[in-house]
Amino acid sequence: MQISRNHLASNRPATNPTKEPTDMTPQEMEKHIVRYGELKPCKTAFIDAHTPGSDQKENFTIIGGGVSESPDQHVHIRETPGFNIGAAGQPPRCRNSLHDHNTAEAFFVLKGRWRFFWGRWGNAGEVTLEEGDIFNIPTGIFRGFENIGTDYGMIMAFLGGDDAGGGVNWAPQVIEEAREHGLVLGENGVLYDSRKGETLPHNVSPMPLMSGEDLAKRGEPTTVDVVPHYVARYWDLMALADRQPVKVIGPDAVIRDRPGFEVDFISRASLANDFYDCDVQEVLMPMRGYWRLAWDGGETTLAPGDTCLVPENIPRMLVPSMSGEASMYRVRRTHDPAGKTMPLT
């Protein structure tokens, strides 16, 4: 489908009438797309890579440098649109250890069934998420997650900020257990693996354990504190998206927050089959169905698990290319600080 400039001009939104559309060939757009089947995993990304029960997980850094502690981590698109996109793939009963971040972290379940848990020892609260559900995890609490389904599962992650806050903070017991299995995290944020003969450089000390004072600052919210305010269910979003896109994360959204990015949800029923424009970069992440992305200069098809970073000021149109269920998450940066979620209530 080739789209003429006259057709584009008649369909462009009036909010940005003076800017000319940015030309982009299909080959150039493809450089902004990470296909699900081309994702490159890293099995040594974090300190628990040798810990039994966590040693089979795979981490993916899709957009931005992410928070991996391993030089083996492949980064698909280094450019950041104000936030990072990553993913975690895990076989059944594989667990991601307790940690927290300095910036916001949100997940949606692409495949499988997942249990998220939180607190100093992981027993303050928990929630089970099904495919399509989204969870905006509050900052300031340790969190972990495990695949409780019967097949390999995948969750897609959003991390606030261009630099994702400088890394991961691990619960002390995670660092201690990792050391018993040969992995030491340096204070420089780099992992050293004694199984490979690696040792800490003479000028680098091990990452210190959190002090009692720092641990006391971590929250212990219950399930009742968290789930009503930070979780949105897929089938609820599908019902709400019957005539318009649903604001999922944002100040006036289902999850009312300002994490430095905003998320909305679209379905077949919420589209106007028209062009729209954005003055910031936009990330498209199909959840169900095949989607045709068209712009002046070309078109492409996006499938579930694909991630597309669309440059700003390119009028684009999204159309489900097949009948049946179709849904997608869209993410854009905001000018809000990326450091904190809203206070727990």
N, C-alpha and C positions, 0 to 999 in steps of 0.2 A: 504493500500500500504506500504509494508516494503521495505526499501531501503538499499541495501548492501553497505558496506564500499568501495568495489571495484567500484561500480557505483558512489558513492559520490566522491571518489578520482579522477575519470576521469572527473568529472564535476565541481569540485571546481575551483574557479578562481585562477589564478597564482599570484595574489597580496598578498596572504597569504599562501605560499606553505608549511611552516615549522610547522604550528600549527595543532595539532590533533583536529578533530571535537569533540565538547563537547556532551556527551551523555545526553539525557533527555527523560524520559518516558512520555507518553501521560498524565499521572496523574500529573507529575511535570509541564508540559506545561500548563495544565488547571489552575494551580495556578497563572499563568501569564496572564490569560484572564478574562476580565470582560464582561459578557454577557449582552446585552441590556435588556433582560427581568429580570435580577437580579439586576439592578441598584437600589440603595437605596437613595431616595430623602430626602432632608432637606428643610422644609418650613420656617425655622427660621434662615437661614444662615446669613442674612445681616440686616442692620439697617432699611431697608424699608419693613420688613416682615409684619408690621401692617398697612402700608400706603395704603389707598384705591387706587386701580389701580395697585398695586404691590404686594398685599398680597396673591395672588394665585400662585406665581412662585415657582418652585422647583429647587434646586441646587444639583448638583452631583459632588463629588470629586472622581475621578477615579484613577488617578496615582499621587502620591505626596500629601502633606498636603493641597495644595491649599491656598486660602485666606479667607475661611469662618471665620466669627466672632462668631460662635455658637459652644458650646461643643456638640450639638446634631448632628453635621455633621458626617456622616459615611465616612470613608476613605477606599476605596476598596484595593488599593495597595499602601503601604507607600513608597516603594522604588522609587527613582526618577532617571531617565536617563539623568538628566541635564535640565529638564523642567517638568512642571506639565500638566496633562490633566484633564479637567473638562467638565461639560455640564450644560446647563440651559434648563429646560422644562417649557413652559408657555402656558396657554390657550389663546384663542383669546383676543386681546386688553389688555393683561397683559404687564406691562412695568417694565424694570429694570432701576433703577434711575441713575442719572448722577454721574459718578465716574471716577477716573483714577488709574493707577497702576504705580509702580516704575520700572517695567520691561515690556517687550513686551507682547502683547495680540493679538492672532489671533483666528478667528472663521471660521468654515464652517457650513452651514445649512444642517442638516440631514433631518429634516422634517419641512414643512411649508413655510411660506413667512414672512420675517422679515424686519423691518425698523430700521436701525441704524442712530443715530443722535448724534451730538457733539457740543461742545462749552460751554461757561459759563452758558448759559441758555438753551442749547440744540437746538439753532436755527442758528448756524453758517453754518451747512451743514448737508446733510443726503444722504443715499443711501438705496435702496431696494434690498434685496438679495433673490434669489430663491434657491431651493434645489440644493446642490452641490457647490454653489458659496462660495468663501473664501475671507475673509477680514482681512488683517494685520493692525490693528488699530495703528496709530502713538502714541507714548508715549507723555506725556506733554499736553494732551487735555482731558477734561471731555467727556465721552461718555455714551450713554445709548442705549437701544434697546427694541423693542416691537414686539410681534407676531401680524401681521396684516392679517394673514390667517383666515380660517374659522374653523380650527381644532387645537387640541393640537399640538404645535410645539416644536422642539428640535434643539438646536445648540450645537456643540462640540467646546471646547475651548482649546487653547494651551497657557500656561503662561511660560515666560522665567525664567530660573534659578531654582535651586533646592528648594529654599525657597520662590519662587515667589515674591521676593522683599519686604516681610514683611507686606503685607496687601493691603488695599484699601484706597484711599483718596476720600472722599465724598464732593460733592459740598455743600456749607454751607446751602443752602435751604433744602437739603435732610436731614441733621442732625436736623435742626429746626423742620421740619414737622414730623420726626420720633418721636421726643420728645413729640409732641402733641398727639401722638397715643401710648405712653407708653414705647417706646424703647430708651434707652440711651446707647451710646457707650463710654466705659471708655477709658482713655488714654493708658490703657494696651491692647487695641484692643479687649476687651471682651464686649459682649452685656449684658445689664441688663434690664429685662422686669418687669415693675411695675404692669402689669396685673397678674403676678405670685407672686407679693409681693416682688420682688427683688429690692434691692437698691445698690448704689455704695458702696463698702467698704470704710471705713473711710480714708484709705490711698491712694485711687484712685480718681482722678479728672475726670470730663467729657472730652472727646476728644475735644480739642479746635477747633474752627472754623478757617479756613484758613485766614491768614492776607491778607490785600489788596495787599501787596507786593508779596505774594505767588500766589494770584489769577492773578496778572498781568503777571506772568511768564507762565500761561497756554495759549496755542495757540488757535486761532480762525480761523482755516483754512476753506476755502469754499469747497463746493462739488467739484469744478473744481481742487482745490489744492490736494484733497485726492483721489478721485475715480480713475483717470488714473494711479496712482502709487501704490495703495494699495489694489485694488480689482481685482480678477481673476474670470471669469465666467465659470461655469461648462461646458457648451457646447463648449466654446473655448478650454478648456483643453482636452475635449474628441477628438476634431478635431486634436489637436497637438499631442495627444498620439497615433497616428495611427501606429507608428513604434518603438517608444522608450518611456520610462518614461519621463514625463515632469517635469522639475525643476520649482516648483511653488514659493517657498520662498528661497532666497539665493542670493549671490553676482552676479551670472550670470543667475538668474531665471526670470520668468515672473514678479514677485514682487521682485525687487532687494533690498535686505536688509540683515542685519546680526544680527538677534535678539537673537542669542544664540542657535538656532535650525534651521534646514533646512527641507523643506517639498517638497516631490515630489508626483506625481499623476500617477497612472497606470490604464490602461484599458485592456480589452481582447486583443486588437490589439497591445499593446506595450510590451507584454511578449514574452520571448524567450523559455518558458517552460524548463528552466534549473535552476540548483542550483546556488546560489550566497551566499556570506558570508559578514559579517560586523564586524569590529573590535570595534564597539560601539553598545549599545542597540538600538533596532529599534522598533517603535510603529506602528502597522498596524491597520488601521481604515477603514473598508469597507464602501463605500457609496451606491453602488448598487450591487446586485447579491450576490451569495454565493461563497466563495473562499475556496479552499482546501489548507491548509498549511501543507507541508510535510517536514520531516527532518529525519535524521538517528535515528530511534527509534520509529517513529510513525507518525501520521497525525491527523489533526482535521479540522473542517469546521468553518469558520468565516462568520457571517451574518452581514448585515447592522446594525450599532449601536454598534457592538461588538468592544472592544479595547483589543489588544494583545501586550504585552511587550515581545519581543523576546530577550533573552540574546545574548550577543556578542559571536562571534566565533562558531555559530551553522549554518552550511550550510543549507539553506532552499530553498524551491521552492513553488511558488504561482501559482495556476491554478484555473481559474473559473470553478466551478463544474456543472454549468448548462448553457444552451444556453441563449442568450439574452444579455441585457445591463449589464456590469460589470465594476465597478470602485472602486478605493481605494486610500486613502491618506496614505503616509508613512512619518514618522517623525524621525529625528535623531538629536542628539545634535551636536554642533560644538564647537570650542574653542573660538568663539567670545564672548565678554561681552554680558550678557543678559539684560543690563540696558536700552538700547535705540534702537529705530528704526532709519532708515536713516533720515536726515534732510528733512523737507518739502520743496518742490520746487515750 
